[in-house]
Amino acid sequence: MVKPSGSRRPDGRIDGVFRLVAVAVTAFGLGSCGGHVPWHHPPHATEPPGLVFSPNGEPLSGGPLGHPACEAALGGWMDRVDSNRDGVVERGEFLADAETQFARMDLDHDGFVTAAELSTYRFPYLAGEPAETEPGPAAAGDGRPANGARHRASRAVAHALPPDISDPVMSADTDLDFRVSRDEFLAQAGETFAKLDTARDGRVTRDAVLKTCPPREH
């Protein structure tokens, strides 16, 4: 299960989220080895590319989305969130995106996102976790992955992040009850926006978002 990082990094929670805005992480083989991916570890030739996350924790690559470059993935997210097409993301637009993202992850619509819900939501984007390799049906009657596949996806979510990086969703769990409320998630979104709003003018520029991409390795 994904553990909220607040218990071990209470002062660095938002820094961890900010650094994960565009970090590429891989889930290949982690269901069996159970190890962490070293920071900036270049994937082996047989490993698929990792995931890119939006500032609000939305997967922007993997599965049906393919594996666009970080800059392309975040640029597309920026274009989508910039509802008035003025080239920047204002605080209201950013928080509206956070509201939408929370609703996507809150699968049972009870106002909380649990680690199990997050694993199920991320399942289609996690590389190397095909449901059809599990014994039994590939999906449950409600369309979610079958139990065995969900378990593998949950382990992949738990181990796919580098050890010094907070999960972009579960890090919002400030009361450490292993679930994220809407208020907690929106509070974290506000703090993330403040980090990206480097000019302190209530706007996030494209450059500020793209600068969160990890440096390209040569």
C-alpha positions in Angstrom: 0.0 0.0 0.0 1.2 3.5 -0.7 2.3 5.1 2.5 1.8 8.9 2.9 5.1 10.6 3.2 4.1 13.1 5.8 5.1 10.9 8.6 8.7 10.8 7.5 9.1 14.2 5.8 6.7 16.6 7.4 8.8 19.6 6.4 9.6 18.6 2.9 6.2 17.3 1.7 5.5 19.9 -0.9 9.1 19.9 -2.1 8.7 16.2 -2.8 5.5 16.8 -4.7 7.0 19.7 -6.6 10.0 17.5 -7.7 7.6 14.7 -8.8 5.6 17.0 -11.1 7.5 15.6 -14.1 9.7 12.8 -12.8 9.8 9.7 -15.0 9.5 6.6 -12.9 9.2 3.0 -14.0 7.2 0.1 -12.7 8.8 -2.5 -14.8 9.4 -5.7 -12.8 8.8 -4.1 -9.5 5.9 -6.4 -8.6 8.4 -9.2 -8.3 11.6 -7.6 -7.1 10.0 -5.1 -4.7 12.9 -2.6 -4.9 13.1 1.1 -5.4 14.1 2.7 -8.7 17.3 4.7 -8.1 17.0 8.5 -8.8 17.8 9.2 -12.4 18.5 5.5 -13.0 18.6 5.1 -16.8 16.3 2.3 -17.9 17.7 -0.8 -19.4 17.0 -1.4 -23.1 14.2 -3.8 -22.3 12.5 -1.5 -19.8 9.6 0.7 -21.0 9.7 4.5 -20.3 8.3 5.7 -17.0 5.4 7.9 -16.1 5.1 11.6 -16.2 2.7 13.3 -13.7 1.0 16.6 -13.9 1.4 19.0 -10.9 -1.9 17.7 -9.6 -0.9 14.0 -9.9 -2.5 13.1 -13.2 -0.6 10.5 -15.2 0.3 12.1 -18.5 2.0 9.1 -20.1 1.9 5.3 -20.0 -0.7 2.8 -21.2 -3.0 4.3 -23.8 -1.2 7.7 -23.6 2.1 6.2 -24.9 5.4 7.7 -23.7 5.7 11.3 -24.9 8.7 13.4 -23.7 8.2 15.2 -20.4 8.1 18.6 -22.1 5.4 17.5 -24.6 3.3 15.8 -21.9 3.4 18.8 -19.6 2.9 21.2 -22.5 -0.3 19.4 -23.4 -1.5 19.5 -19.8 -0.8 23.2 -19.7 -2.8 23.8 -22.9 -5.7 21.9 -21.5 -5.8 23.6 -18.1 -5.4 27.1 -19.6 -9.1 27.5 -20.2 -9.0 31.2 -21.3 -6.1 30.5 -23.6 -3.9 33.4 -22.3 -0.7 31.3 -22.2 -0.6 31.0 -18.4 -2.4 29.0 -15.7 -4.1 31.1 -13.1 -4.8 29.9 -9.6 -8.5 29.3 -10.3 -7.7 27.3 -13.4 -5.1 25.3 -11.4 -7.5 24.5 -8.6 -10.3 23.6 -11.0 -7.9 21.0 -12.5 -7.2 19.7 -9.0 -10.9 19.4 -8.4 -11.4 17.5 -11.7 -8.4 15.2 -10.9 -9.7 14.4 -7.4 -13.0 13.4 -8.8 -11.3 11.0 -11.3 -9.4 9.3 -8.5 -12.3 9.2 -6.0 -13.8 6.1 -7.6 -16.5 5.5 -5.0 -17.4 9.2 -4.8 -17.2 9.3 -1.0 -15.0 12.4 -0.8 -11.8 10.5 -0.1 -9.0 8.9 -2.2 -7.5 5.8 -0.7 -4.3 4.0 -1.7 -6.4 1.2 -3.1 -8.4 3.6 -5.3 -5.2 5.3 -6.4 -3.8 1.9 -7.4 -6.9 1.0 -9.4 -7.0 4.5 -11.1 -3.3 4.3 -12.1 -3.4 0.7 -13.2 -3.9 1.4 -17.0 -0.8 3.6 -17.0 1.6 1.4 -15.1 4.1 -0.3 -17.4 4.8 -3.9 -17.0 1.5 -4.7 -15.1 -0.8 -6.3 -17.7 -3.9 -7.7 -16.2 -4.1 -10.6 -18.6 -1.0 -12.2 -17.1 -2.9 -12.8 -13.9 -4.8 -16.0 -13.4 -8.6 -15.7 -13.7 -10.6 -12.9 -15.4 -8.7 -9.8 -16.5 -11.2 -7.5 -14.9 -13.8 -7.5 -12.2 -17.5 -7.2 -12.9 -17.3 -3.4 -12.3 -14.6 -3.0 -15.0 -11.7 -2.7 -12.6 -8.7 -5.0 -12.8 -9.2 -8.4 -11.1 -7.9 -8.8 -7.6 -4.6 -10.3 -8.5 -3.9 -7.6 -11.0 -4.9 -4.9 -8.6 -2.5 -6.4 -6.0 0.4 -6.2 -8.5 -0.6 -2.7 -9.5 -0.7 -1.7 -5.8 2.8 -3.0 -5.2 4.0 -1.2 -8.3 2.6 2.1 -7.1 4.2 1.5 -3.7 7.7 0.8 -5.1 7.8 2.8 -8.3 8.7 6.1 -6.7 12.3 7.0 -5.9 12.8 6.7 -2.1 13.3 10.5 -1.6 10.2 11.5 -3.6 6.7 11.9 -2.2 3.7 10.4 -4.0 2.0 13.4 -5.7 -1.4 12.3 -4.3 -0.9 10.4 -1.0 1.5 13.1 0.2 -1.6 15.3 0.8 -2.7 12.9 3.7 -1.8 15.4 6.4 -3.7 13.6 9.2 -2.0 10.2 8.3 -5.2 8.2 8.1 -4.1 6.6 4.8 -6.7 8.4 2.7 -6.8 11.9 1.1 -9.8 14.1 1.5 -10.9 16.7 -1.0 -9.9 19.5 1.3 -6.4 18.0 1.9 -5.9 17.5 -1.9 -7.0 21.1 -2.7 -4.8 22.5 0.1 -1.8 20.7 -1.4 -2.7 21.9 -4.9 -2.7 25.5 -3.5 0.8 25.0 -2.1 2.0 23.4 -5.3 0.7 26.3 -7.2 2.6 28.7 -4.9 5.8 26.8 -5.6 5.3 27.1 -9.4 4.2 30.7 -9.2 7.8 32.0 -9.1 6.8 35.6 -9.9 4.2 35.6 -7.1 1.6 37.2 -9.5 -1.0 34.5 -9.3 0.0 32.9 -12.6 2.1 29.9 -13.6 3.9 30.2 -16.8 4.8 27.4 -19.3 8.5 27.9 -18.6 7.9 27.3 -14.9 6.1 24.1 -15.5 8.6 22.8 -18.1 11.5 23.5 -15.8 10.3 20.8 -13.5 11.2 18.2 -16.2 14.3 16.2 -15.2 17.4 17.1 -17.2 18.0 15.0 -20.3 20.8 12.5 -20.1 23.3 12.6 -22.9 
